């Protein structure tokens, strides 16, 4: 929770000198190389089944290419706290998808009510006058960023359903490496004329995002996903906006509005009701 809550601000800092898609490539390439280097020490053997290889590509495309590509692109205009709140719709998408694709994780009446309250919270967030946090471009970027949690939710449910025998190093490390490869041509054609500044702040942010926010966080997450219900585990995403908003406000000087607070509160209440 604390790690992923801090990554939103770290992404914002990395964008000070590194274009968004280039940042995605650097982050996940470094994380992949680190995990590949550690695999021999843990006896991890890769690609032992077609299912494992299929999950690599599903996770690479949905989580590390589409989802994080949109997150990095959107944070050029969307404050890190609001970005984290938007991504907090992830558990809602997971809950709905799990109802249809994961036996034993059916939505009950209370869960459905919680889902509705959560989406009301998102509606409150979008009722904010976004001119206070960037104007029409911010509103457009924030809308597109809602695709990111949906894509991640699909990948999350797929890993839960078919990845029981896949080592967390494999599903995280290899998927991140493949995701970085998929983003390379997009970064080349879209950002080749943009200036890259490897100053201390963005470089340290990328290193933090790669080592702590990716290699460590995703490996632990996929290890837990093998042992816990997908919907329950996804709830950590409802705590990250609190951390992200506080860091964005205190560290980056981003605006904090009453409607962001109310919207985030409704999302959290919705999940609490759903889980009861």
Buried (B, 14 or more C-beta within 10 A) or exposed (E): BEBBBBBBBBBBBBBEBBBBBBBBBBBBBBBBBBBBEBBEEEEBEBEEEEEBBEBBBBBBBBBBBBBBBBBBBBBBBBBBBBBBBBBBBBBBBBBBBBBEBBEEBEBEEEBBBBBBBBBBBBEBBBEBEBEEBBEEEBBBBBBEBBBBBBBBBBBBBBBBBBBEEBBBBBBBBBBBBBBBBBBBEBBEEBBEEEEEEEEEEBBEBBBBBBBBBBBBBBBEBBBEBBEEBBBBBBBBBBBBBBBBBBBBBEBBEBBBBEBBBBBBEBBBBBBBBBBE
